[in-house]
């Protein structure tokens, strides 16, 4: 059923919740809430697709002895709105919240899930603090984080000569963490950061002034510590001012939906790091074939794929633990998730570490030229692969209280 045809229910004073799916069975009901960006800059890379992929996981796990309900809401990229929805959901019997792009919102949900002893399955937020100083026994961090992105992109560019950087950074937790983590790898590789400009998020659409500041810095690389529509607008402004002729443009977080919006003519040659691509292998292609017709004829990008993988593994843990026990104790459910190896068609085999970090291989992709592409959504070729055990921050370096020394 098309999402726009579903009835909307009020959730708090500033958001809407949409009933999405119900897999019927006996033995209790597990309720999942997809808290995401339905109307802002991350809508195309998360939003409806994250809701769909959570539903797909629920459908694939149907008829296992319990009912699964999935609903969705728009947090509008505002921590107060997201926190209000999360509290209402948890108080009304929601068992787990899924996705939550925008790191400031995710950090708020992280604390509420711990307070309520519920489950938080993060896919959309990137801050590595979720498995560092803010780690929680109730949270699993799937898909990607700022450490992974910084290591995969920052280090590689310095090694090829891009040793001076200027950042344009979204002024909230995600942007700060991405700039911080990338700076670490730049400096470790012998490079330096000569300056940075922070812009109000999500209230900025004109990046001209920030691009002019970057141009004046005479740095070799423009690091874009932002995402989705903001990254595209930054690239467009940089090209308008001719910045691409004197600086390399480093997109620190982009997805296939962003490249689709940008176009191969403008995006060709870009290097970017992702944990999922629809055309990686037979399993990712099979998953894409199952969902593409329901996703506006688009393959899933990495955040919705993370919602699928996290939800499927959570439901496996619920089945293993028992519905009543899972509903009663979010910490016990996450502990069971950590004890079980992960495996799904989006990411293949993996595991969840003590700090809540889900680990899997990570890929450095190069955007194809128009001549290399075989058609719509054929955008990437693999430039390098980082093994799962090397892609994410070492346990000893995160400062997570759950990690025993």
C-alpha positions as CSV (number, residue, x, y, z in Angstrom):
1,X,0.0,0.0,0.0
2,X,1.4,3.4,-0.9
3,X,2.4,5.2,2.2
4,X,0.7,8.5,1.3
5,X,-2.7,6.6,1.4
6,X,-2.3,5.6,5.0
7,X,-4.1,7.4,7.7
8,X,-1.9,9.6,9.9
9,X,-2.2,9.7,13.7
10,X,-1.0,12.6,15.8
11,X,2.2,11.9,17.8
12,X,3.0,14.8,20.1
13,X,2.5,18.4,19.0
14,X,4.8,18.5,16.0
15,X,5.0,15.0,14.3
16,X,2.9,12.4,12.6
17,X,2.9,8.6,13.0
18,X,1.8,6.3,10.2
19,X,0.5,2.7,10.8
20,X,2.7,0.6,8.5
21,X,2.5,-3.1,8.9
22,X,1.2,-5.9,11.1
23,X,2.5,-9.5,10.8
24,X,-0.2,-11.5,12.7
25,X,0.5,-14.5,14.8
26,X,-0.1,-15.8,18.4
27,X,2.1,-15.4,21.4
28,X,2.2,-11.6,22.0
29,X,3.0,-8.5,20.0
30,X,6.4,-6.8,19.4
31,X,6.0,-3.1,18.4
32,X,8.7,-1.3,16.4
33,X,8.7,2.5,15.8
34,X,10.8,3.9,12.9
35,X,11.7,7.4,14.0
36,X,13.2,9.1,11.0
37,X,13.3,12.2,8.7
38,X,10.2,12.3,6.6
39,X,10.3,15.9,5.5
40,X,13.9,17.3,5.8
41,X,17.3,16.9,4.3
42,X,17.7,13.2,5.0
43,X,14.3,12.1,3.7
44,X,15.7,10.6,0.5
45,X,18.4,8.6,2.1
46,X,16.3,7.5,5.1
47,X,12.6,8.4,5.7
48,X,10.1,6.3,3.7
49,X,12.8,3.8,2.6
50,X,13.8,3.1,6.3
51,X,10.2,2.5,7.1
52,X,9.8,0.2,4.2
53,X,12.9,-1.9,5.0
54,X,11.8,-2.3,8.6
55,X,8.5,-3.6,7.3
56,X,10.3,-6.0,5.0
57,X,12.3,-7.4,7.8
58,X,9.1,-7.8,9.9
59,X,7.3,-9.5,6.9
60,X,10.2,-11.9,6.4
61,X,10.1,-12.9,10.1
62,X,6.3,-13.4,10.2
63,X,4.7,-16.6,11.4
64,X,7.2,-17.2,14.1
65,X,4.7,-17.3,16.9
66,X,4.2,-13.6,17.7
67,X,2.7,-10.5,16.1
68,X,4.9,-7.7,14.8
69,X,3.6,-4.1,14.4
70,X,5.6,-1.3,12.7
71,X,4.8,2.4,12.8
72,X,6.7,5.4,11.6
73,X,7.1,9.1,12.7
74,X,8.9,12.2,11.6
75,X,11.3,13.7,14.2
76,X,11.9,16.8,12.0
77,X,15.7,16.6,12.9
78,X,14.8,18.2,16.3
79,X,16.0,16.5,19.5
80,X,13.0,17.8,21.5
81,X,10.5,16.5,18.9
82,X,12.3,13.1,18.7
83,X,12.5,12.8,22.5
84,X,8.8,13.6,22.9
85,X,7.8,10.9,20.4
86,X,10.2,8.4,21.9
87,X,8.9,8.9,25.5
88,X,5.3,8.6,24.3
89,X,6.1,5.5,22.3
90,X,8.0,3.7,25.0
91,X,5.4,4.6,27.6
92,X,2.6,3.3,25.4
93,X,4.3,-0.1,24.8
94,X,6.8,0.4,22.0
95,X,9.5,-2.2,22.3
96,X,12.2,-0.8,20.0
97,X,12.9,2.4,18.1
98,X,14.7,2.0,14.7
99,X,16.8,4.3,12.5
100,X,16.9,7.9,13.9
101,X,19.1,9.9,11.5
102,X,20.5,13.1,13.0
103,X,23.0,12.5,15.7
104,X,21.6,15.0,18.2
105,X,18.2,13.3,18.1
106,X,19.8,9.8,18.3
107,X,21.8,10.8,21.4
108,X,18.6,11.9,23.1
109,X,16.8,8.7,22.2
110,X,19.8,6.7,23.4
111,X,19.4,8.1,26.9
112,X,15.6,7.6,26.9
113,X,15.9,4.0,25.8
114,X,18.3,3.4,28.7
115,X,16.1,5.1,31.2
116,X,13.0,3.1,30.1
117,X,15.0,-0.1,29.6
118,X,13.8,-0.4,26.0
119,X,15.7,-1.1,22.8
120,X,17.3,1.4,20.3
121,X,18.4,0.1,16.9
122,X,20.3,3.0,15.4
123,X,21.1,3.0,11.7
124,X,20.8,6.6,10.5
125,X,22.8,8.6,13.0
126,X,26.6,8.6,12.5
127,X,28.1,9.9,15.8
128,X,30.6,7.4,17.1
129,X,29.8,8.6,20.6
130,X,27.0,6.1,20.7
131,X,29.5,3.3,21.1
132,X,32.0,5.6,23.0
133,X,31.4,7.8,26.0
134,X,27.6,7.6,25.4
135,X,27.4,3.8,25.0
136,X,24.4,2.1,26.4
137,X,23.4,-1.5,27.1
138,X,20.1,-0.8,25.4
139,X,21.6,0.5,22.1
140,X,22.9,-1.2,19.0
141,X,24.7,1.0,16.4
142,X,24.3,-0.6,12.9
143,X,25.6,0.5,9.5
144,X,28.2,3.2,9.8
145,X,29.7,5.9,12.1
146,X,32.0,9.0,11.9
147,X,35.1,7.0,12.8
148,X,34.5,4.6,9.9
149,X,33.8,7.4,7.5
150,X,36.8,9.4,8.6
151,X,39.2,6.5,8.4
152,X,38.0,5.4,5.1
153,X,38.0,8.8,3.4
154,X,40.4,11.2,5.3
155,X,43.4,8.9,5.5
156,X,43.1,7.8,1.8
157,X,43.0,11.4,0.5
158,X,46.0,12.5,2.5
159,X,48.0,9.6,1.2
160,X,47.3,10.8,-2.4
161,X,48.6,14.3,-1.7
162,X,45.6,16.1,-0.2
163,X,47.4,17.1,3.0
164,X,45.7,20.5,3.8
165,X,42.0,20.6,4.6
166,X,39.2,23.1,5.1
167,X,35.9,21.9,6.5
168,X,32.3,23.0,6.0
169,X,30.6,21.4,8.9
170,X,26.9,21.0,10.0
171,X,26.7,22.6,13.4
172,X,25.3,19.7,15.4
173,X,26.6,16.5,17.0
174,X,27.0,14.6,13.7
175,X,29.0,17.3,12.0
176,X,31.2,18.0,15.0
177,X,32.0,14.3,15.4
178,X,32.7,13.8,11.7
179,X,35.1,16.7,11.6
180,X,36.8,15.6,14.8
181,X,37.3,12.0,13.7
182,X,38.5,13.0,10.2
183,X,40.9,15.5,11.6
184,X,42.5,12.7,13.7
185,X,43.2,10.6,10.6
186,X,44.4,13.6,8.6
187,X,46.9,14.6,11.2
188,X,48.0,11.0,11.8
189,X,48.8,10.7,8.1
190,X,50.9,13.9,8.1
191,X,48.2,16.4,7.0
192,X,46.7,19.4,8.7
193,X,43.4,21.3,9.0
194,X,43.8,25.0,8.1
195,X,40.3,26.1,9.0
196,X,36.6,25.3,9.3
197,X,33.2,26.9,8.9
198,X,30.1,25.7,10.8
199,X,26.6,26.4,9.5
200,X,23.2,26.3,11.2
201,X,21.5,22.9,10.7
202,X,18.9,22.3,9.3
203,X,18.3,26.0,8.6
204,X,20.9,26.5,5.8
205,X,20.4,26.1,2.1
206,X,22.8,28.7,0.7
207,X,26.4,27.7,1.1
208,X,28.0,30.4,-1.0
209,X,29.6,32.3,1.9
210,X,31.1,29.2,3.3
211,X,32.5,28.1,0.0
212,X,34.2,31.6,-0.4
213,X,35.8,31.2,3.0
214,X,37.1,27.7,2.0
215,X,38.5,29.1,-1.3
216,X,40.3,31.9,0.6
217,X,42.0,29.3,2.9
218,X,44.0,27.9,0.0
219,X,43.6,24.4,1.3
220,X,44.0,21.5,-1.1
221,X,40.8,19.7,0.1
222,X,37.3,20.8,1.0
223,X,36.0,18.3,3.6
224,X,32.2,18.4,3.7
225,X,31.2,17.2,7.2
226,X,27.5,17.1,6.3
227,X,25.1,14.8,4.5
228,X,22.3,14.4,1.9
229,X,20.8,17.7,0.6
230,X,23.4,19.8,2.4
231,X,26.3,17.9,0.7
232,X,24.7,18.3,-2.7
233,X,24.1,22.1,-2.1
234,X,27.7,22.4,-1.0
235,X,29.0,20.7,-4.1
236,X,26.8,22.8,-6.3
237,X,28.0,26.0,-4.7
238,X,31.6,24.9,-4.9
239,X,31.2,24.3,-8.7
240,X,29.5,27.6,-9.1
241,X,32.5,29.4,-7.6
242,X,35.0,27.1,-9.5
243,X,36.3,25.6,-6.3
244,X,36.6,22.2,-7.8
245,X,39.4,23.5,-10.1
246,X,41.7,24.3,-7.1
247,X,40.5,21.9,-4.4
248,X,39.5,18.3,-4.1
249,X,36.0,17.9,-2.9
250,X,35.8,15.2,-0.2
251,X,32.2,14.0,0.6
252,X,32.5,12.5,4.0
253,X,29.0,11.1,4.0
254,X,27.2,10.4,0.7
255,X,24.9,7.6,-0.4
256,X,23.7,6.3,-3.8
257,X,20.6,8.5,-3.4
258,X,22.8,11.5,-3.2
259,X,24.7,10.5,-6.3
260,X,21.4,9.9,-8.1
261,X,20.4,13.5,-7.3
262,X,23.8,14.9,-8.2
263,X,24.2,13.0,-11.5
264,X,27.3,11.2,-12.7
265,X,28.5,14.1,-14.8
266,X,29.0,16.1,-11.6
267,X,29.8,13.2,-9.3
268,X,32.3,11.1,-11.4
269,X,35.5,10.3,-9.7
270,X,34.3,11.1,-6.2
271,X,35.5,8.8,-3.5
272,X,33.2,7.9,-0.7
273,X,32.8,5.2,2.0
274,X,29.7,3.1,2.5
275,X,28.9,-0.2,4.3
276,X,26.3,-1.3,1.7
277,X,25.7,-1.1,-2.0
278,X,22.9,-2.9,-3.8
279,X,25.2,-4.4,-6.5
280,X,27.9,-5.8,-4.2
281,X,27.1,-9.5,-4.4
282,X,24.3,-12.1,-5.1
283,X,22.7,-11.5,-1.7
284,X,22.5,-7.7,-2.0
285,X,21.1,-8.0,-5.5
286,X,18.5,-10.6,-4.4
287,X,17.4,-8.2,-1.5
288,X,17.1,-5.3,-4.0
289,X,15.0,-7.4,-6.4
290,X,12.6,-8.2,-3.6
291,X,12.0,-4.5,-2.5
292,X,12.7,-2.3,-5.5
293,X,9.2,-2.2,-6.9
294,X,7.9,-1.1,-3.5
295,X,10.7,1.6,-3.2
296,X,9.8,3.8,-6.2
297,X,11.9,1.5,-8.4
298,X,15.0,2.4,-6.4
299,X,17.4,0.0,-4.7
300,X,17.8,0.5,-1.0
301,X,20.7,2.7,0.2
302,X,22.8,2.0,3.2
303,X,20.7,3.4,6.1
304,X,17.5,1.7,5.1
305,X,19.5,-1.5,4.5
306,X,20.8,-1.1,8.1
307,X,17.2,-0.8,9.3
308,X,16.5,-4.1,7.6
309,X,19.5,-5.9,9.1
310,X,19.1,-4.5,12.6
311,X,15.4,-5.3,12.7
312,X,15.8,-8.8,11.4
313,X,18.5,-9.6,14.0
314,X,16.5,-8.0,16.8
315,X,13.5,-10.2,15.9
316,X,15.8,-13.3,15.9
317,X,16.9,-12.4,19.4
318,X,13.2,-11.9,20.5
319,X,12.3,-15.3,19.2
320,X,15.3,-16.8,20.9
321,X,14.7,-15.1,24.2
322,X,10.9,-15.3,24.2
323,X,8.5,-12.4,23.6
324,X,7.5,-11.9,27.2
325,X,11.1,-11.7,28.4
326,X,12.2,-9.5,25.5
327,X,9.3,-7.0,26.2
328,X,10.2,-6.9,29.9
329,X,13.9,-6.2,29.5
330,X,15.5,-4.3,26.7
331,X,19.0,-4.8,28.2
332,X,18.5,-8.5,28.1
333,X,17.3,-8.4,24.5
334,X,20.4,-6.4,23.4
335,X,22.6,-8.8,25.3
336,X,21.1,-11.7,23.4
337,X,21.6,-9.8,20.1
338,X,25.3,-9.4,21.0
339,X,25.6,-13.1,21.9
340,X,24.2,-14.2,18.5
341,X,26.2,-13.9,15.2
342,X,24.5,-11.7,12.7
343,X,23.7,-12.6,9.1
344,X,21.4,-11.0,6.6
345,X,21.2,-10.3,2.8
346,X,22.3,-6.7,3.2
347,X,25.6,-7.1,5.2
348,X,26.3,-10.9,5.3
349,X,27.8,-12.4,8.4
350,X,29.0,-10.2,11.2
351,X,28.7,-9.6,15.0
352,X,27.8,-7.0,17.6
353,X,30.6,-6.0,19.9
354,X,30.4,-5.3,23.7
355,X,30.1,-1.6,23.0
356,X,27.0,-2.1,20.8
357,X,28.9,-1.5,17.5
358,X,27.8,-3.8,14.7
359,X,30.8,-4.6,12.6
360,X,31.0,-5.7,8.9
361,X,33.2,-4.9,5.9
362,X,33.4,-1.4,4.7
363,X,33.9,-0.3,1.1
364,X,35.6,2.7,-0.5
365,X,33.7,3.4,-3.7
366,X,34.6,5.5,-6.7
367,X,31.7,7.1,-8.6
368,X,31.7,5.9,-12.2
369,X,31.9,8.1,-15.2
370,X,28.7,8.3,-17.4
371,X,30.4,6.1,-20.0
372,X,31.1,3.4,-17.4
373,X,27.6,3.2,-16.0
374,X,25.3,0.5,-17.4
375,X,22.1,2.4,-16.5
376,X,20.2,4.0,-13.6
377,X,21.7,3.3,-10.1
378,X,24.8,1.7,-11.6
379,X,27.0,4.3,-9.9
380,X,29.9,2.7,-8.0
381,X,33.0,0.6,-8.5
382,X,35.0,-0.7,-5.5
383,X,38.3,1.1,-4.9
384,X,39.2,-0.7,-1.7
385,X,37.7,-3.0,1.0
386,X,38.3,-2.7,4.7
387,X,37.8,-5.9,6.7
388,X,35.2,-5.8,9.4
389,X,37.7,-6.1,12.3
390,X,39.6,-3.1,11.0
391,X,36.8,-0.8,9.8
392,X,35.6,0.5,13.1
393,X,37.2,2.1,16.2
394,X,39.1,-0.4,18.4
395,X,37.2,-1.2,21.6
396,X,40.0,0.1,23.8
397,X,39.9,3.6,22.3
398,X,36.2,4.4,22.6
399,X,35.9,5.0,26.3
400,X,32.7,2.8,26.6
401,X,31.9,1.8,30.1
402,X,30.5,-1.5,28.9
403,X,34.0,-2.7,27.7
404,X,36.0,-4.5,30.3
405,X,39.7,-3.8,30.3
